[in-house]
Amino acid sequence: MFCCDMMRQNTSFAGDKEELKKIIQYSTRFDEYMIRVSDNSPSGICIHFCPWCGRKLPASKRRMWFDELDKLGIEYSLFDTQNIPSEYLSDEWWKNRIKKY
């Protein structure tokens, strides 16, 4: 999952409150890496290459996520997830689509 040991050491997973001091945050839902913005919010700047080894990171699936929910006619909010099917709250939604191809 990690391109190098430095990326592994410095990456936390979205929602992992105990590792908020790590520089990089990984979102399983969107398969994206972000450099954390230091304002105590969940926001960050999406990165496309590892800051340590330079390897290309996976393309974010954020746009696909929104497109999928639009196709299903689901009203959504990133902050209010009660209308979002549980499959779309993790990496399950995109991993299931990859298996089909």
Residue pairs with C-beta under 8 A, 6 or more apart in sequence:
2 8
2 11
3 50
3 53
3 55
3 57
4 50
4 52
4 53
4 55
6 50
6 52
6 53
7 24
7 50
7 51
7 52
7 53
10 22
10 23
10 24
11 22
11 23
11 24
11 25
11 26
11 33
12 19
12 20
12 22
12 24
12 25
12 26
13 19
13 25
13 26
13 27
13 28
14 25
14 26
14 27
14 28
14 29
14 42
20 36
22 36
23 35
23 36
24 33
24 34
24 35
24 36
24 47
24 51
25 33
25 34
25 35
25 36
25 42
25 44
26 32
26 33
26 34
27 33
27 34
28 90
28 91
29 65
29 88
29 89
29 90
29 91
29 93
30 60
30 61
30 62
30 65
31 58
31 59
31 60
31 61
31 91
31 94
32 46
32 57
32 58
32 60
32 61
32 62
33 46
33 47
33 57
34 43
34 44
34 45
34 46
34 47
35 44
35 45
35 47
35 51
36 44
37 43
37 44
37 45
46 60
46 62
47 57
48 56
48 57
48 59
49 55
49 56
49 57
50 57
61 94
64 94
65 88
65 93
65 94
66 76
68 88
68 93
69 76
69 84
69 88
72 85
74 83
74 84
74 85
75 83
76 83
76 84
77 83
81 89
86 92
87 93
87 96
